[in-house]
Amino acid sequence: MPAARLSPADRDFFDKLVEVIFGNPYSGQRAGLIAQLAPDVPVGDLTGHREALAQIVQARIHRIVGAEGFRRFEADDRHRVELGQRYICYHRLVPRLDALIERQARRSGSTPAVDFAETAIAELAQCGLDEAGAERYFALFFQLRRAFYFIHGSLAGKCESMQKLRKALWNNIFTHDMRRYDASLYDRMEDFSTLLLGATGTGKGSAAAAIGRSEFIPYVATERRFAVNFADTFIALNLSQFPETLIESELFGHCKGAFTGAIRDHDGVLARCSAHGALFLDEIGEISIPVQIKLLQVLQERIFVPLGGRDKQRFSGRVIAATNQPLAALRRAGRFRDDFYYRLCSDVIEVPTLRQRLAENPGERDDLVCLLVDRIVGTPDTLLIADVLERLEHSVPRGYAWPGNVRELEQAVRRVLVTGRYRGDLADVPTDQDDILVEAVRTGQLTATALLERYCAALYRRLGTYAAVAERTALDPRTARKYVEAGMSIAVEG
């Protein structure tokens, strides 16, 4: 008998579903497709209504497949329906995948057995996959859920810039074309470095962790567990914390006797990074040219040699770098190599300031406070959240710029919990500081240094970051910060 074909309406339904399956969950296009496929179901809440569309798909497949199963359809239509069945399988597994994520997060250093893996893989094998393909899809399901867990759960906020950030992070993990990722890139992403830009305290570390903990990890069927625990696959190193003499040792490691004080062999972060994970290098703009050259070699050749050693070692992880400094100015000044920059910037993601987020959505502060209080006390507490919000409302003036960004807000919450109030770094600064500066210049009251201090402070109040002030004034970032802080001090005092 000739192979069956889907009706035009069913084919259109599954074509749209395929776009949903491979689409970015934070894109407006995907949300629009879901609305078309399930017009009577409120599926806008990605967490609360995740099963709604799956139930509609399951009912449709049950209606059209019949007793003969998928094989009665011609190849293209069979593939459409099989993808729909995989979609149902994924959503059926979501609660167990979430429990596995929580279990692994609590058991760093060990990889627990996955008791539901064999059943899930057997079900996937009935959806047009061979055994190896079913195991890979199961690992992909775990990766998808981890990515959603960390992007959606650790980055609070509903404003437009945060939606763009989540979309960018998802694309960074799975690329903009998940079909191609599924076909050929899922185990090749270590070749794609990422550069995170943003002011101090904006949450670049959380963004990096979301990427690093969402890498593809193979499932090892013979051991009934994943190859590694994702909790061990992300390593963060703040390069500004180490003196120049120790940065290379922390990065590349050293052999015993390599320098005075090297009394034993030491593995650097490059050696400790998992092949299925990522290395986060924060404050990358702080490192010297010689270290940039060595890291460039690692990115190009994937090899390194510990200090005092001879044997080459392979680095197989992914690199995520971040800075709050204006790299364009550093490159022009010859302090950041162009070739190093171009090896880092397979993807460049900007993390928005809290000031920008509040300008887009004033309710963003309340969402963040809820997340921060839950994180601090370890459990949801609506009364405590309400008290913190009320005290912030009475302590911090409206329009406060939050120059320390989310990190400052977190400390503000802690200070409110301890002292009952938070005034803000600039709470006492008069609102007419710009007018005072103009009048002081007009009447010739300022020395050159005082003029620069007050001008930098005025720029900071307007632009919101030290990096932006440095770029506008062509000053070294540390010098710009010194002048800003001096100018702010004058404003507060006088």
C-alpha positions as CSV (number, residue, x, y, z in Angstrom):
1,M,0.0,0.0,0.0
2,P,1.2,3.6,-0.7
3,A,2.5,5.5,2.3
4,A,0.0,7.7,4.0
5,R,0.4,11.5,4.0
6,L,-0.6,14.1,6.6
7,S,-3.5,16.4,5.7
8,P,-2.5,20.0,4.9
9,A,-3.9,21.1,8.3
10,D,-1.9,18.5,10.2
11,R,1.3,19.2,8.2
12,D,0.9,22.9,8.9
13,F,0.4,22.1,12.6
14,F,3.6,19.9,12.8
15,D,5.6,22.3,10.8
16,K,4.8,25.1,13.3
17,L,5.5,22.6,16.1
18,V,9.0,21.9,14.7
19,E,9.7,25.6,14.7
20,V,8.7,25.7,18.4
21,I,10.8,22.6,19.2
22,F,14.0,24.1,17.7
23,G,13.2,27.7,18.6
24,N,14.6,30.0,21.3
25,P,12.1,29.9,24.2
26,Y,12.8,33.6,24.8
27,S,11.9,34.7,21.3
28,G,8.7,36.5,20.4
29,Q,8.4,34.4,17.2
30,R,8.2,31.2,19.2
31,A,5.7,32.6,21.6
32,G,3.6,33.6,18.6
33,L,3.7,30.1,17.1
34,I,2.6,28.6,20.5
35,A,-0.3,31.0,20.5
36,Q,-1.3,29.7,17.1
37,L,-1.0,26.0,18.0
38,A,-2.8,26.4,21.3
39,P,-5.0,29.5,21.0
40,D,-7.3,28.5,23.9
41,V,-4.6,27.6,26.4
42,P,-2.6,30.3,28.5
43,V,0.9,29.0,27.6
44,G,2.7,32.3,28.1
45,D,4.1,31.2,31.4
46,L,7.0,29.1,30.4
47,T,7.1,27.3,33.8
48,G,3.5,27.0,34.8
49,H,2.0,25.9,31.5
50,R,4.9,23.9,30.0
51,E,2.7,20.8,29.5
52,A,-0.3,22.5,27.9
53,L,1.0,22.3,24.3
54,A,2.4,18.8,24.9
55,Q,-1.1,17.6,25.8
56,I,-2.5,19.2,22.6
57,V,0.3,17.5,20.5
58,Q,-0.3,14.1,22.2
59,A,-4.1,14.3,21.4
60,R,-3.4,15.1,17.8
61,I,-0.8,12.3,17.3
62,H,-3.2,9.8,18.9
63,R,-5.9,10.9,16.5
64,I,-3.8,10.6,13.3
65,V,-1.3,7.7,14.0
66,G,-3.7,4.9,14.7
67,A,-2.8,1.3,15.3
68,E,-0.3,1.1,12.5
69,G,2.0,3.6,14.1
70,F,4.5,6.1,12.6
71,R,5.7,3.8,9.9
72,R,2.5,4.1,7.8
73,F,3.5,7.7,6.8
74,E,5.9,8.7,4.1
75,A,9.4,9.7,5.3
76,D,9.0,13.5,5.6
77,D,5.6,13.3,7.4
78,R,6.8,10.4,9.6
79,H,9.7,12.6,10.7
80,R,7.3,15.5,11.6
81,V,5.2,13.2,13.8
82,E,8.2,11.6,15.4
83,L,9.6,15.0,16.4
84,G,6.2,15.7,18.0
85,Q,6.4,12.5,19.9
86,R,9.9,13.4,21.1
87,Y,8.5,16.8,22.3
88,I,5.9,14.9,24.4
89,C,8.6,12.6,25.8
90,Y,10.7,15.6,26.8
91,H,7.8,17.3,28.7
92,R,6.9,14.0,30.4
93,L,10.5,13.9,31.7
94,V,10.7,17.5,32.9
95,P,9.9,16.8,36.6
96,R,12.4,14.0,36.8
97,L,15.1,16.0,35.0
98,D,14.5,18.9,37.4
99,A,14.9,16.5,40.3
100,L,18.1,15.2,38.8
101,I,19.4,18.8,38.5
102,E,18.7,19.5,42.1
103,R,20.3,16.2,43.2
104,Q,23.5,16.8,41.2
105,A,23.7,20.4,42.4
106,R,23.8,19.0,46.0
107,R,26.3,16.3,45.3
108,S,29.3,18.1,43.8
109,G,32.1,15.6,43.0
110,S,29.9,12.7,42.3
111,T,27.6,11.7,39.4
112,P,24.5,9.9,40.7
113,A,22.9,7.1,38.7
114,V,19.9,8.0,36.6
115,D,17.2,5.5,37.4
116,F,14.8,6.7,34.7
117,A,17.3,6.8,31.9
118,E,16.6,3.3,30.4
119,T,12.9,3.9,30.2
120,A,13.3,7.3,28.6
121,I,15.9,6.0,26.1
122,A,13.6,3.1,25.2
123,E,10.7,5.6,24.5
124,L,13.0,7.7,22.4
125,A,14.0,4.7,20.4
126,Q,10.4,4.4,19.3
127,C,10.5,7.9,17.9
128,G,12.7,7.2,14.8
129,L,16.1,7.0,16.7
130,D,18.6,4.2,16.9
131,E,20.2,3.4,20.2
132,A,23.0,5.8,20.0
133,G,20.7,8.6,18.8
134,A,18.3,7.9,21.6
135,E,21.1,8.2,24.2
136,R,22.3,11.4,22.6
137,Y,18.8,12.9,22.6
138,F,18.4,12.0,26.3
139,A,21.6,13.9,27.0
140,L,20.3,16.8,24.9
141,F,17.1,16.8,27.0
142,F,19.1,17.1,30.2
143,Q,21.1,19.9,28.6
144,L,17.9,21.7,27.5
145,R,16.5,21.5,31.0
146,R,19.7,22.7,32.7
147,A,19.9,25.7,30.3
148,F,16.3,26.7,31.1
149,Y,16.9,26.0,34.8
150,F,19.9,28.4,35.1
151,I,18.8,31.0,32.6
152,H,15.3,31.3,33.8
153,G,15.9,30.6,37.5
154,S,19.0,32.6,38.2
155,L,18.4,35.8,36.1
156,A,15.4,37.6,37.5
157,G,13.6,40.4,35.6
158,K,11.0,41.0,33.0
159,C,12.3,44.1,31.3
160,E,13.2,44.1,27.6
161,S,17.0,44.1,28.1
162,M,16.8,41.0,30.4
163,Q,14.6,39.2,27.8
164,K,17.3,40.0,25.2
165,L,20.0,38.7,27.6
166,R,18.2,35.4,28.2
167,K,17.7,35.0,24.4
168,A,21.4,35.8,23.8
169,L,22.5,33.2,26.5
170,W,20.2,30.5,25.0
171,N,21.7,31.2,21.5
172,N,25.2,31.1,23.0
173,I,24.5,27.6,24.3
174,F,22.6,26.1,21.4
175,T,23.4,28.6,18.6
176,H,20.7,30.5,16.7
177,D,20.0,27.3,14.7
178,M,19.3,24.4,17.0
179,R,18.9,22.0,14.0
180,R,22.5,22.6,13.1
181,Y,23.5,22.4,16.7
182,D,21.7,19.0,17.0
183,A,23.3,17.8,13.8
184,S,26.9,18.8,14.1
185,L,27.8,21.3,16.8
186,Y,26.6,19.9,20.1
187,D,30.0,18.4,20.9
188,R,32.1,21.2,19.3
189,M,31.2,24.3,21.3
190,E,34.5,24.5,23.0
191,D,35.8,26.2,19.8
192,F,33.4,29.1,20.5
193,S,34.7,31.6,23.1
194,T,32.4,34.2,24.6
195,L,33.0,37.7,25.8
196,L,30.7,39.2,28.4
197,L,30.6,43.0,28.7
198,G,29.0,45.1,31.4
199,A,29.6,47.3,34.4
200,T,30.7,46.0,37.8
201,G,27.9,44.2,39.7
202,T,25.6,43.7,36.7
203,G,25.6,39.9,37.0
204,K,28.2,38.8,34.4
205,G,29.2,35.9,36.7
206,S,25.6,34.6,36.8
207,A,25.4,34.8,33.1
208,A,28.7,33.0,32.7
209,A,27.6,30.3,35.1
210,A,24.4,29.8,33.2
211,I,26.5,29.0,30.1
212,G,29.1,27.0,31.8
213,R,26.6,24.7,33.7
214,S,24.6,24.1,30.5
215,E,27.2,22.5,28.3
216,F,26.4,19.1,26.6
217,I,27.4,16.2,28.8
218,P,27.2,12.7,27.3
219,Y,25.2,9.9,28.9
220,V,27.2,6.8,29.6
221,A,24.7,3.9,29.2
222,T,27.1,1.3,30.5
223,E,27.3,3.1,33.8
224,R,23.7,4.5,33.8
225,R,25.0,8.0,34.6
226,F,26.2,11.1,32.8
227,A,29.9,11.5,32.2
228,V,30.4,14.2,34.8
229,N,28.3,16.2,37.3
230,F,27.5,19.6,35.8
231,A,28.1,21.1,39.2
232,D,31.8,20.5,38.7
233,T,32.0,21.7,35.1
234,F,32.2,25.5,35.7
235,I,35.3,27.1,37.0
236,A,35.5,30.9,37.7
237,L,38.7,32.9,38.2
238,N,38.8,36.6,38.9
239,L,42.1,37.7,37.4
240,S,42.2,41.0,39.2
241,Q,42.6,39.2,42.6
242,F,46.1,37.9,41.8
243,P,49.4,39.7,41.5
244,E,51.1,39.5,38.1
245,T,53.6,37.0,39.4
246,L,50.8,34.5,40.4
247,I,48.4,34.9,37.5
248,E,50.3,32.5,35.2
249,S,50.5,29.9,37.9
250,E,46.8,30.0,38.5
251,L,46.1,29.7,34.8
252,F,48.7,27.2,33.6
253,G,49.8,25.6,36.8
254,H,53.4,25.0,37.8
255,C,55.9,22.2,38.5
256,K,57.7,21.8,41.8
257,G,60.8,24.1,41.8
258,A,59.5,26.3,39.0
259,F,60.0,29.4,41.3
260,T,60.8,30.2,44.9
261,G,58.0,28.8,47.0
262,A,56.9,26.2,44.4
263,I,57.3,23.3,46.9
264,R,54.9,21.0,45.0
265,D,53.2,20.5,41.6
266,H,50.1,22.7,41.1
267,D,47.3,22.3,38.6
268,G,46.0,25.5,37.2
269,V,42.5,26.2,36.1
270,L,43.2,25.1,32.5
271,A,44.1,21.6,33.7
272,R,41.2,21.4,36.1
273,C,38.5,22.5,33.6
274,S,36.3,19.6,32.4
275,A,36.1,18.8,28.7
276,H,32.4,19.2,29.1
277,G,32.5,22.5,30.9
278,A,33.7,26.1,30.8
279,L,36.4,28.3,32.3
280,F,35.2,31.8,33.3
281,L,38.0,34.4,33.2
282,D,36.6,37.6,34.9
283,E,38.4,41.0,34.5
284,I,40.2,39.8,31.4
285,G,41.1,43.4,30.7
286,E,43.5,43.4,33.7
287,I,46.0,40.9,32.4
288,S,49.4,41.8,30.8
289,I,50.4,41.4,27.2
290,P,52.7,38.4,27.9
291,V,49.8,36.5,29.5
292,Q,47.5,37.5,26.7
293,I,49.9,35.9,24.2
294,K,50.0,32.7,26.2
295,L,46.2,32.5,26.4
296,L,46.0,33.3,22.7
297,Q,48.1,30.2,22.1
298,V,45.7,28.1,24.3
299,L,42.7,29.3,22.3
300,Q,44.4,28.7,19.0
301,E,46.1,25.4,19.6
302,R,44.3,24.1,22.7
303,I,47.6,23.2,24.4
304,F,49.5,24.7,27.3
305,V,52.7,24.0,29.4
306,P,52.8,24.5,33.2
307,L,55.5,26.8,34.5
308,G,58.7,25.0,34.9
309,G,57.4,22.0,32.8
310,R,58.1,20.6,29.4
311,D,55.2,18.3,28.7
312,K,52.3,19.8,26.7
313,Q,48.8,19.4,28.1
314,R,45.5,19.7,26.3
315,F,42.8,22.2,27.3
316,S,39.4,20.9,26.1
317,G,36.9,23.2,27.8
318,R,35.2,26.4,26.7
319,V,36.4,29.9,27.6
320,I,34.1,32.7,28.8
321,A,35.7,36.0,29.5
322,A,34.3,39.2,31.0
323,T,35.4,42.8,31.7
324,N,33.9,46.0,32.8
325,Q,36.5,48.0,31.0
326,P,36.2,49.6,27.6
327,L,38.1,47.2,25.4
328,A,38.0,49.5,22.4
329,A,40.0,52.1,24.4
330,L,42.4,49.4,25.7
331,R,43.0,48.2,22.2
332,R,43.7,51.7,20.9
333,A,46.2,52.2,23.7
334,G,47.9,48.9,22.9
335,R,47.0,47.3,26.3
336,F,44.8,44.6,24.8
337,R,45.9,42.7,21.7
338,D,43.6,42.7,18.7
339,D,44.4,39.1,17.9
340,F,43.5,38.0,21.4
341,Y,40.2,40.0,21.2
342,Y,39.2,38.3,18.0
343,R,39.8,34.9,19.5
344,L,37.6,35.7,22.4
345,C,34.7,37.3,20.6
346,S,32.9,34.3,18.8
347,D,30.0,35.8,20.7
348,V,29.8,39.2,22.6
349,I,27.0,39.6,25.1
350,E,26.3,42.8,27.0
351,V,24.8,42.6,30.5
352,P,22.6,45.6,31.2
353,T,23.0,47.9,34.2
354,L,20.4,47.9,36.9
355,R,19.7,51.6,36.0
356,Q,18.8,50.6,32.5
357,R,16.6,47.8,33.7
358,L,14.7,50.0,36.0
359,A,14.2,52.6,33.3
360,E,12.6,49.9,31.2
361,N,10.5,48.4,34.0
362,P,10.4,50.0,37.5
363,G,9.0,46.8,38.9
364,E,12.3,45.1,38.1
365,R,13.6,46.1,41.6
366,D,10.8,44.2,43.3
367,D,11.5,41.0,41.2
368,L,15.1,41.1,42.1
369,V,14.5,41.7,45.8
370,C,12.2,38.6,45.9
371,L,15.0,36.5,44.3
372,L,17.7,37.9,46.6
373,V,15.7,37.4,49.8
374,D,14.9,33.9,48.8
375,R,18.5,33.3,48.1
376,I,19.7,34.8,51.4
377,V,17.3,33.1,53.7
378,G,17.0,29.9,51.7
379,T,13.2,29.8,51.5
380,P,10.4,31.9,50.2
381,D,9.2,34.4,52.9
382,T,6.5,36.8,51.6
383,L,6.3,38.8,54.8
384,L,10.1,39.3,54.9
385,I,10.1,40.4,51.2
386,A,7.3,42.9,51.9
387,D,9.2,44.3,54.8
388,V,12.4,44.7,52.8
389,L,10.6,46.4,49.9
390,E,8.8,48.8,52.2
391,R,12.0,49.8,54.0
392,L,13.8,50.3,50.7
393,E,10.9,52.4,49.4
394,H,11.4,54.7,52.4
395,S,15.2,54.7,52.6
396,V,16.3,55.0,48.9
397,P,15.2,58.1,46.9
398,R,13.2,57.6,43.8
399,G,15.4,57.7,40.7
400,Y,18.4,56.4,42.6
401,A,20.9,55.2,39.9
402,W,22.2,52.1,41.8
403,P,25.8,52.6,40.6
404,G,26.8,49.2,42.1
405,N,24.1,47.5,40.1
406,V,22.6,44.2,41.2
407,R,25.5,43.6,43.6
408,E,24.7,46.8,45.4
409,L,21.1,45.9,45.6
410,E,22.0,42.6,47.1
411,Q,24.1,44.3,49.8
412,A,21.2,46.8,50.3
413,V,18.9,43.9,51.0
414,R,21.4,42.5,53.5
415,R,21.9,45.9,55.2
416,V,18.1,46.3,55.5
417,L,17.9,42.9,57.1
418,V,20.6,43.9,59.6
419,T,20.0,47.6,60.2
420,G,16.5,48.2,58.9
421,R,17.5,50.8,56.3
422,Y,19.8,51.6,53.3
423,R,20.4,55.1,52.1
424,G,22.4,54.4,49.0
425,D,25.9,55.5,48.0
426,L,24.5,58.8,46.6
427,A,21.5,59.3,48.7
428,D,22.8,62.5,50.2
429,V,24.0,64.0,46.9
430,P,22.0,67.1,46.0
431,T,20.0,66.9,42.8
432,D,21.4,70.2,41.5
433,Q,25.1,69.2,41.4
434,D,25.3,69.9,37.6
435,D,24.1,73.4,38.2
436,I,26.6,73.9,41.0
437,L,29.4,72.6,38.7
438,V,28.4,75.1,35.9
439,E,28.3,78.0,38.3
440,A,31.7,77.0,39.8
441,V,33.2,76.9,36.3
442,R,31.6,80.3,35.3
443,T,33.0,82.0,38.4
444,G,36.4,80.4,38.2
445,Q,36.3,78.8,41.6
446,L,37.9,75.4,40.7
447,T,41.4,74.1,40.3
448,A,42.1,71.9,37.4
449,T,42.0,68.8,39.6
450,A,38.7,69.8,41.2
451,L,37.2,70.6,37.8
452,L,38.2,67.1,36.6
453,E,36.8,65.5,39.7
454,R,33.5,67.2,39.6
455,Y,33.2,66.7,35.8
456,C,33.9,62.9,36.2
457,A,31.3,62.8,39.0
458,A,28.7,64.5,36.8
459,L,29.4,62.1,34.0
460,Y,29.1,59.2,36.4
461,R,25.7,60.4,37.6
462,R,24.5,60.6,34.0
463,L,26.2,57.5,32.4
464,G,26.1,55.2,35.4
465,T,29.4,53.3,35.1
466,Y,33.1,54.0,35.6
467,A,33.9,52.4,32.2
468,A,31.6,54.8,30.4
469,V,33.3,57.8,32.2
470,A,36.7,56.5,31.2
471,E,35.7,56.1,27.6
472,R,34.1,59.6,27.5
473,T,37.1,61.3,29.1
474,A,39.8,59.1,27.5
475,L,41.2,58.5,31.0
476,D,42.6,55.2,32.3
477,P,39.7,53.4,34.0
478,R,41.3,53.4,37.4
479,T,42.1,57.1,37.2
480,A,38.6,57.8,36.1
481,R,37.2,55.9,39.1
482,K,39.5,57.9,41.4
483,Y,38.3,61.2,40.1
484,V,34.6,60.0,40.2
485,E,34.9,59.0,43.8
486,A,36.7,62.2,44.8
487,G,34.0,64.3,43.0
488,M,31.2,62.3,44.7
489,S,32.8,62.9,48.1
490,I,32.9,66.6,47.5
491,A,29.2,66.5,46.5
492,V,28.2,64.6,49.6
493,E,30.1,66.8,51.9
494,G,29.1,70.0,50.4
